Amino acid sequence: MTSELLGTLGSRRSTVDRCGQTWESQPKESEADAVCLPGVKFGVAPSVADWLRRKAEEMPEEDLAKEELLEALRKALDVRGDGPLRAAPLCDELKQLRDVSLRLAELQHEMLAQRDSLGAQREELARREAELKVQQLELEKQRWQASDDISGSHPIPSWLERNSDGTMNVAVVGNSGVGKSLLINKMRRIRPGVPDWAPTGVKETTLRPTAYSFPQLEKVRLWDLPGAGTPGFPKDSYIRDMGLRYFDSVLIVTAGRFTSIDEALRAELEACGVPYFMVRTKIDLDVWNNKEDNQIDEESTIESIRQELYRLHGVDHLYLVSSRDPDRYDMPALLADAFPGVRAHLEATSFLFTGGKGEFGDSWSMPVIWSSTVAGVQGQWQDALENLLYIVDGTDVHITRDDGQTAIIQLAERDDKVWLQDRWYIDLGSVGKARESSELRWTPRDLTDKPRVWRWCG
């Protein structure tokens, strides 16, 4: 029995040796990767950062709306000076100071009215006016003292205090997946590939407070803050831990309805006098879906969303924005309002409000030469089955494998379809479904091939 077994194993081994393959420790460049994408050669394309940077250099630089916004921000910074950050007063103290301030304003108004009618008593009025100025100075002093008193219970975080003199700081808060990072990029009107591009993705990419300055204006900073209510950032101490009292304003961002944490945060910010703005992102997806599914026009969809969020959350001043189309909807108004003093330095005819044909708007928006199908797939996608990252810009597609190897391919468009490697295709219906589910399904030409599924990453 043993000899028969050894004979069988020996025969089997000779067969394996005869049919075996030899593997190289350092294989040459080949198209072996064509198992998943036929004809694609990896390892010869630039990195995605270099590729995007080159594309950005090829795009026109003029952006009149951006220049007007930067100029308004510079003027607002000049007005506020180079003082240190100050916190909003504590809630009770804030109410008292407001009451005193209103009373002083009423007295000043009464005195001005009396001055015109009581010429004989002008000397007495002058004395009272001098006293009023002293009280106003004392009120301002109390405001500063109230701000100083907070430093004990609400100290300014070290990451915010660093190089903070004379800065303007706006916080962006919200749950993962609502589009905070992309919103920050588009508010600064920068293009993908620049060094200060905030990373985007379907997972929570913000693990610590991160500042992103405006181009050529380092003192104006948008802060991408981690979401509240997570184990690392409990909601009960979130305002203190994030130093929100020291921000010029806070953007509370959602892509759907506001959460109970959002509402609690809004209530505390309002009570403590910290300016805040409720922002609803991805409005373009709602408009598109409602038009395709229910034949409801854009205006009706927008009004319906406003009414729903007012009914559910009492939000009467809502900013509806689209990071894919930042020159539309309420993005210009948000830029003018979120940064203190900016609106006062902008004309009603500013390019920020009127847009402008041919000006740079959305980094991913396509010129009229591209179809709606091509325009709808611009951006960053992740292969659902294979660890491939796709960046689509026009019909160019940059692909990165998990080992860092890269390749570039082109989409082809014909017969109302967009083709990938001439083996998988999508149409306008596919794009519509992707807007709703964040999954883009490529249908194979040959049904023996598996469909390819891309997931939206930003």
Secondary structure by P-SEA (a helix, b strand, c coil): caaaaaaaaaaaaaaaaaabbbbbcccccccccccccccccccccccaaaaaaaaaaacccccaaaaaaaaaaaaaaaaaccccccccccaaaaaaaaaaaaaaaaaaaaaaaaaaccccaaaaaaaaaaaaaaaaaaaaaaaaaaaaaaccccccccccccccccbbbbbbbbcccccaaaaaaaaaccccccccccccccccccccbbbbbccccccbbbbbccccccccccccccccccccccccbbbbcccccccaaaaaaaaaaaaaccbbbbbbcaaaaaaaaaaaaccccaaaaaaaaaaaaaaaccccbbbbbbccccccccaaaaaacccccccccccccccccccccccccccccccccccaaaaaaccbbbcccccbbbbbcccbbbbbccccccbbbbbbbccccccccccccccaaaaaaaaaccbbbbbbccccbbbbbbbbcc
